[in-house]
Amino acid sequence: MSEYQYYEFLALDKLLTGKPRAELRELSTCAEISATRIVNEYHWGDFRGDPQMLMERYFDARSAMRASATASS
């Protein structure tokens, strides 16, 4: 079984500068990080961040999707 996960967080009121961006990069080496958002997709594994904490510290909006699939033989 595999699970697809998509996470997107948006900063609307302030820009993500050096230190916050570095802290976000520690959560994922493959995330797309800009001054206003982080986008991350997982096909095998889980998001290591705490979405609630990320919302409290950095972001104003988020979108997340999870989809599981099972292989048939």
Short mmCIF file of the C-alpha atoms (twelve columns), coordinates in Angstrom:
data_MODEL
# 
_entry.id   MODEL 
# 
loop_
_atom_site.group_PDB 
_atom_site.id 
_atom_site.type_symbol 
_atom_site.label_atom_id 
_atom_site.label_alt_id 
_atom_site.label_comp_id 
_atom_site.label_asym_id 
_atom_site.label_seq_id 
_atom_site.Cartn_x 
_atom_site.Cartn_y 
_atom_site.Cartn_z 
_atom_site.pdbx_PDB_model_num 
ATOM 1  C CA . MET A 1  0.000  0.000  0.000  1 
ATOM 2  C CA . SER A 2  1.191  3.515  -0.755 1 
ATOM 3  C CA . GLU A 3  -0.151 6.906  0.185  1 
ATOM 4  C CA . TYR A 4  0.039  10.142 -1.772 1 
ATOM 5  C CA . GLN A 5  0.250  13.294 0.333  1 
ATOM 6  C CA . TYR A 6  0.134  16.915 -0.850 1 
ATOM 7  C CA . TYR A 7  0.670  19.873 1.460  1 
ATOM 8  C CA . GLU A 8  0.609  23.562 0.569  1 
ATOM 9  C CA . PHE A 9  0.913  26.406 3.063  1 
ATOM 10 C CA . LEU A 10 0.551  30.096 2.152  1 
ATOM 11 C CA . ALA A 11 1.868  33.189 3.915  1 
ATOM 12 C CA . LEU A 12 -0.374 36.126 3.012  1 
ATOM 13 C CA . ASP A 13 0.525  38.784 5.579  1 
ATOM 14 C CA . LYS A 14 4.317  38.443 5.770  1 
ATOM 15 C CA . LEU A 15 7.189  37.104 3.715  1 
ATOM 16 C CA . LEU A 16 9.207  34.068 4.692  1 
ATOM 17 C CA . THR A 17 12.780 35.292 5.035  1 
ATOM 18 C CA . GLY A 18 16.101 33.534 5.724  1 
ATOM 19 C CA . LYS A 19 15.618 31.954 9.162  1 
ATOM 20 C CA . PRO A 20 11.994 30.785 8.684  1 
ATOM 21 C CA . ARG A 21 12.849 29.391 5.252  1 
ATOM 22 C CA . ALA A 22 15.824 27.514 6.715  1 
ATOM 23 C CA . GLU A 23 13.600 26.082 9.465  1 
ATOM 24 C CA . LEU A 24 11.091 24.931 6.840  1 
ATOM 25 C CA . ARG A 25 13.871 23.375 4.749  1 
ATOM 26 C CA . GLU A 26 14.777 21.201 7.751  1 
ATOM 27 C CA . LEU A 27 11.337 19.576 7.430  1 
ATOM 28 C CA . SER A 28 11.907 18.501 3.836  1 
ATOM 29 C CA . THR A 29 14.740 18.617 1.346  1 
ATOM 30 C CA . CYS A 30 12.379 18.239 -1.611 1 
ATOM 31 C CA . ALA A 31 9.810  20.918 -0.720 1 
ATOM 32 C CA . GLU A 32 9.248  23.881 -3.022 1 
ATOM 33 C CA . ILE A 33 9.806  26.890 -0.749 1 
ATOM 34 C CA . SER A 34 9.361  30.533 -1.723 1 
ATOM 35 C CA . ALA A 35 8.891  33.806 0.147  1 
ATOM 36 C CA . THR A 36 5.144  33.146 0.381  1 
ATOM 37 C CA . ARG A 37 4.576  29.394 0.348  1 
ATOM 38 C CA . ILE A 38 5.787  25.847 0.807  1 
ATOM 39 C CA . VAL A 39 4.550  22.961 -1.335 1 
ATOM 40 C CA . ASN A 40 5.438  19.367 -0.670 1 
ATOM 41 C CA . GLU A 41 4.356  16.092 -2.244 1 
ATOM 42 C CA . TYR A 42 5.034  12.644 -0.845 1 
ATOM 43 C CA . HIS A 43 4.564  9.311  -2.567 1 
ATOM 44 C CA . TRP A 44 6.368  7.123  -0.008 1 
ATOM 45 C CA . GLY A 45 6.585  8.584  3.459  1 
ATOM 46 C CA . ASP A 46 5.031  11.197 5.655  1 
ATOM 47 C CA . PHE A 47 5.269  14.931 6.173  1 
ATOM 48 C CA . ARG A 48 7.498  15.519 9.195  1 
ATOM 49 C CA . GLY A 49 6.029  18.886 10.116 1 
ATOM 50 C CA . ASP A 50 3.201  19.716 12.501 1 
ATOM 51 C CA . PRO A 51 0.590  21.512 10.352 1 
ATOM 52 C CA . GLN A 52 -0.945 23.295 13.361 1 
ATOM 53 C CA . MET A 53 2.430  24.643 14.520 1 
ATOM 54 C CA . LEU A 54 3.293  25.753 10.986 1 
ATOM 55 C CA . MET A 55 0.025  27.665 10.775 1 
ATOM 56 C CA . GLU A 56 0.659  29.354 14.113 1 
ATOM 57 C CA . ARG A 57 4.259  30.354 13.313 1 
ATOM 58 C CA . TYR A 58 4.430  31.070 9.598  1 
ATOM 59 C CA . PHE A 59 1.289  30.726 7.525  1 
ATOM 60 C CA . ASP A 60 -2.224 32.045 6.985  1 
ATOM 61 C CA . ALA A 61 -3.767 29.301 4.829  1 
ATOM 62 C CA . ARG A 62 -3.177 25.656 3.975  1 
ATOM 63 C CA . SER A 63 -4.366 22.891 1.706  1 
ATOM 64 C CA . ALA A 64 -3.720 19.201 2.223  1 
ATOM 65 C CA . MET A 65 -4.713 16.023 0.439  1 
ATOM 66 C CA . ARG A 66 -4.069 12.386 1.223  1 
ATOM 67 C CA . ALA A 67 -4.989 9.440  -0.969 1 
ATOM 68 C CA . SER A 68 -4.288 5.782  -0.276 1 
ATOM 69 C CA . ALA A 69 -3.944 3.088  -2.897 1 
ATOM 70 C CA . THR A 70 -3.664 -0.662 -2.592 1 
ATOM 71 C CA . ALA A 71 -2.148 -2.951 -5.160 1 
ATOM 72 C CA . SER A 72 -4.184 -5.827 -6.484 1 
ATOM 73 C CA . SER A 73 -2.609 -9.113 -7.510 1 
# 
